[in-house]
Amino acid sequence: MRFRSVKSLQKRGDVAGLVGAARGAERVAAVAALGELGTDEAIQALTALADDPDFALWMRSEVVSVLGPKYVHKLRAARDIDGLIRTLSNRNHEVRAEATRALSELRDDPRTLPSLLAVLSARGSAKDAGTIAAAKDAVRTIGTVGRLIEIMKGGADFDARSGATVVLGLWKDPGAVDDLVALIADPQADRALQVTAVKSLASIGDPRAIGPVASFVVKGLREFARMGGSPETLDVIVGSDFAALASFGSAAGPYLQASRDGEQDQSVRILIDTVLRRIEKRPPAATTSPSRIAEIVGRWPSAPAGACDICSDRIAPEGSHRVPTAEFQSIVRKGYNPYTTGRMKGTETGILASTLGLSDEAAKEGWKVMALGTTTDFGLCRTCAQDVALFIAG
């Protein structure tokens, strides 16, 4: 009966009555009704509710989700950093993405960078591609390697530190290696943060990290053995650590072998042997004719400088390719997806999606929606252009 009264108020356009209901038992329905009403008076009423410090915080968030990006514009104009940070966790993905972009424009405030990094935390709640992409671009614009290292090492909450660790891996700057290595060697450090650091070291790929990462993996194997773990269930505990070590390929072998030779516990030796055997595996080589790939790629002109629209690597006109929108979207409709071909593995965008916990299906679908919704030509780096050509030739 009460819900019907909200509908009745909405039908009559009774904004004052709906505001009263929003402060009572029918608050969620009343806020939704004000949003559906959409008149200037209703929007002003919703804005007043969103700004009211005496209104329940969770309901203020609900109001903001109804108001959408326009409310974020109001916060940005008022330079309300705290308000923008709160909206980063709003249920409306458009609000989250817009708040991320707004914070990047207020870069002079010391709260901005940590809050954006928290969006990219390995355990962050923002799982939609739009918010992730906006945060990644914003951090690239306002952050520096030195500042990210400073945040990673302390002085911020866990999510900001985790996000800084993630981004250091995305940027692949060798200057971050020593600090990342120090983090994974610190016995007092948070295990989850260390795992993120291991992934970042694998992304950077600097040979200086192989020994420390191998030591970290062996330490995990010892803990796993003490828990009664077996080679058959190895991936349950140390899967991501192993994957990071495996990215270094056969170069990691001598470090693992040295640990194996010095290990007294037979169960740990067996686990190290298991990891060694897996690292020795190699993927099969591609069989498509290089001349056919070159023929396809050759018909695409150079792209302007910027970021590759698939992997996000920086590109220059020389060696890049511009694929017309209609042609690229036709290729996507035929089934091309870089998450399916494996192109995203090891790239900035792919690593970020994996680190933030996006499932393969969510990542693939999100990329497809983005590609089919784009209205400009696609600028591709040489490697991504070859990946698309390989699909066409396939």
Secondary structure by P-SEA (a helix, b strand, c coil): caaaaaaaaaaacaaaaaaaaaaccaaaaaaaaaaaaccaaaaaaaaaaaacccccaaaaaaaaaaacaaaaaaaaaacaaaaaaaacccccaaaaaaaaaaaaaaccccccaaaaaaaaccccccccaaaaaaaaaaaaacccaaaaaaaaaccccaaaaaaaaaaaaaaccccaaaaaaaaaacccccaaaaaaaaaaaaaaccccaaaaaaaaaaaaaaaaaaacccccccccccaaaaaaaacccccaaaaaaaaaaacccaaaaaaaaaaaaaaacccccccccaaaaaaaaaaccccccccccccccccccccbbbbcaaaaaaaaaacccccccccccccaaaaaaaaacccaaaaaaaaaaaaaaccbbbbbcaaaaaaaaaaaac
